[in-house]
Amino acid sequence: MAPSYATIFMGKLETDLLERPPTKPIFWKRFTDDIFFIWTEGEESLREFMRFMNSFHNTIKFTFNWSSEHVNFLDVNVVLRNGIVSTDLYSKPTDKHQYLLHTSCHPNSCKKGIPSGQALRIRRICSTNAFFEKRARELCDFLVQRGYNKDHVEREINRAHRIPRADTLRDKQPANNNRIPFVVTFHPALPNIAEILHRLHPVLKSSRRCQSVIKQVPMVAFRRPKSLLACVNKQFPYRCRQQNSLSNT
């Protein structure tokens, strides 16, 4: 509930705040408690506006990072050159780019989707091809270090590059999917369940009752397995309670 309360509070705060100053930003966007705005009224007027913001509420105070060349907002580096605004990917200096290891015990579809999803993210953020190509090369190196196949990563990057950037910025309409989920706990030793469902679906269609309910091949969905701690608590409850009591003293 905390993020929802914070969003509601900051929404009311910014509405009241922007109604009072004599000079306002020409552009203002907020995500929870992070704000990006564009100022065109000079440095001294900007400092006055910042003082006003920090005096508006007794406990809410703002920190500012501002520049006439570039500024970071969330994972975007906004650059101003020759009066033109462009965007590049921003990563914090502490970011180790620890993407999911390819040897991790996750479904293959999950690991195959990481290069595609990250490449589309870069395509969406980078407004120029030069920025995209630089960040895409970095992404490829990071993923190869985590065990991903270089050819597969490069194919996904090239596929994302061919998509017009304007298309990546549009809201994607959810597809209507009425398939019944076939939910199992994931394990790497499982057979190809999707292939089995497709192969045996004619058996269900041979029954009028089943055919009326399961009209399409069920969709495979994996539930998250129990954590190690949950398993230990179930089989050794006394030992876990004893261990927890010792760790709390």
N, C-alpha and C positions, 0 to 999 in steps of 0.2 A: 504493500500500500504506500510505502514511502515515496517512490517515484511519482505516483499519481498525486499525492498531496503536494509534493514539491512543484509539479507542473501547474496545478491549480493556483498555488500561492504565487508563483512567479508570473503567471498570466495576469493575475489581478495587479501585481506590483508594477509590471511594465506598462499596463494600461494607464494606471494612475500617474506613473513617472513621465510618460511621454506626453501627457496633457499639459504639463506645467512649464517646461523650460521655454524661454523665448526663442532659442535656436535649437533645431532638432536635426538629427541625421537625415540624409536623403534616402538612406536604405537601412533597414533594421530587420534582422532575423534572429530568432532565439531557438535553441534546442535545450530544454530543461533549464539549466542555469548557465549555459554557455551562449554568449551573444556575439554576433558579428554585425558591425554597422560601418557605413561609409560616411566620412565627414569631409565637407568641402568649404568650411568657413574659417580655416586658418588654425594655427597651432594654439594660440592663446585662447581662442574661443573653445577649442577642444578641451583644454585643461580646465576651463571654467565649467564645462558640461560634466567632466569627470568628477569635479568637486561636488557639483550638484547631485550626481548619482549617489555618491558616498555619504551625503548628508540627508538623503531622502528617507531612509529607514534607520531605526536605532541600532539594529543588529545585523542587517544585511549590508555587507561591504563588497565592493568589486575590485578586482585587480585588472590592470590594463596592459595589453601589448599592442603597440601601434607603430606604424611605419608608412612612409610614402612610397615604398617599393614592394614589400611583400609582408604578409602576416599569415599565421597558422590558425585555422579554425577546425577543431576536431581532427579528421584525417586528411584535410585539404590545405594546401598551400596556395593562397590567393596572391597572384603576382600582378603588379601594375607596371607596364612598360609602354612608354610613348602614348599614354592615354588609353591603352587597351588592357582589359582585365583578362587574365588567363588563369587556369587552375592546374595544379600539379598534386601528386600524391605526397602526403606528409606522414612520416613515421617518427615516433619519438626516439631520441638517442638510446633509450634503454630497451627498445624493442629488439628482441633476439630472433624474431621471425621463426618461432618454434612451431611450425605447422605440424599437423598430425603426421607421425611417422608412417611411412608406407608399410612397414612391418607390423603396425598396430592391429590389434584384434577388432577390426571394424569391417562392416560389409564393403565389398569391392565398389559398389555403387557410391558409397560415401567417399572413398578415397579417389575415385575417378572424377567426382564432382568438384573436388577442391581446386585443381588447376583451372577448370572452366569458370568457377565462381569467382576466383581471385582475378583472373584475366578480365572478366566482365566488370568487376569492381574498378580495376585500373582504367579500363576503357571509359567507364562512366565518369570518373573523377578527372582524368587528364583531358584537357581541352585541345591540346595540340598533339600531332603525331610524334614530334620530337620527345615530348614528355612521356607519351605512352611507350615508345620504343625503349627508352632508358629504363623505365620502371618494369617493363616486361622482361628485359634482360636480367634485371636484379631478381625478379620473381622466379625466373627459370633457374638461376643459380641456387636460390634458397631451397626450392623444391627438390632439385637434384641432390643437394646435400642431405635432404631428409629421405632419400631413397626412391624418389619418383623417376619414372622413365623419361629421359630427356625428349625423345621423339614425341611421346604423348603430350608432354607439357607444351612443346613448341606448336603442335597441331592445335591445341586448345587456344593458345595465344593468337595464332594466325586466324582461327575462326572468330575470335572476339574482335580482332582488328578489322575483319571484313564487315562487321556489323556497323552501320552508320551510328555515330555517337548519339544523334538525336533520338534514335530508336531506343537506346539503352536508358534514356532519361524519362521515357514515358512509363506510366503505371501499367504493369502487366495485368491483364484481366485474367482472373482465375478460371481455369478450364473446368467445365462441368464433368465431374467424375462420379458416376453412380456405381462403380465397381465395389463389391463387398471385400473388405480387407481380410486377408488370411494372416493372422497374427501369430508369430512364433518368437521364441527367444533365440537371438542370434548365437551361432557357434560356428567357428571356421570349418568344422568337419561336416556341416550340414550339406546334403546334396543340393542340386539345382532345383529348388522348390518351384520356381516359376515354370520351368520346363515340364515338371511333373504335372502341375495344374493344367497347363495347356494340353498335355497329352491325354489326361484323364477327363477333361471337361466334357467330351462327348458322352461319357457314362452318365453324367448328371443330366445332360440334355435328353437322354433316353427316357427320363422320368418326367411326366407332365408336371408333377408337383414341384420337383426340383427346378425344372426349366422355368416355371413361373416366378420363382424366387431368385435363383442365381442365373440371370440372363447372360452375364458376361463372365469371362474368366476372372476369378478372384485376384485381387492385387496383394502381393506379398508385402507384409509390413513386419518390421522387427521391433520387439519390445526391448527395453533396456534390462539386462540381467541384474540380479541382485549384487550389491557390492560385497566385497570380502568381509567388511565389518558386520553387515547384516547377517551373513551366513554364520559367522563366528558367534554372534549374539544368539542365534537360534539354537545352535548345537551346544554351546558352552555358556549358558546365561550366567551361571554363578561366577565362573572365572572372569567373564567380561565385567560384571558388576564390581568384583573385587579389584580388577585392574583399573576401572574408572575411579573407584574410591581412592585408590592409591595415587592416581595421577592428579586428583583434585586436592590432595593434602599438601 
